[in-house]
């Protein structure tokens, strides 16, 4: 093969390698910036900060107590390759509730589900029922929990609730797709945590 095509092929592969190296370095830099926000947030809530390695990055793990409740905030990765998805998860332990429930945002599929007979709990408040999806295995206890004050607090965090709050076996968890990378996102999840703690008090 003539020297010209060989040089072109070599240059192409060097270009690809350069892109890969740049992508890894860029990812590490952004991950480091993001984790610094987690460190700052840990200090704000008086929590311990740790990291868990995942491929070329480190996933943050915050743990400690929040108003006497054991708490953990961490990132989790599901899937692999192009199909992997990052989740941000908060877990509060020590709930005295003995029933399961779930609070999420209304979305297209939940609205379609209602039309096919999948019922959720409603509070006869149009704006509230339009924004949120409530489910529980014990409707009576759930309605008692979600009094006027709690419902008012929930409306106050509507813009910050990007995922679902779920209570199972004494653990109150919050899960949203994606990671926290901006200060305003940490402000939002702090409001969600405060709301979760109010649910634990009931």
Secondary structure, 3 states (H helix, E strand, C coil): CCHHHHHHHHHHHHHHHHHHHHHHHHHHHHHHHHHHHHHHHHHHCCCEEEEEEECCEEEEEEEEEECCEEEEEEEEEECCHHHCEEEEEEEEECCCCCCCEEEEECCHHHHHHHHCCCCCECCCCHHHHHHEEEEECCHHHHHHHCCHHHHHHHHHCCCCCCCEEEEECCEEEEEEECCCCCHHHHHHHHHHHHHHHHHHHC
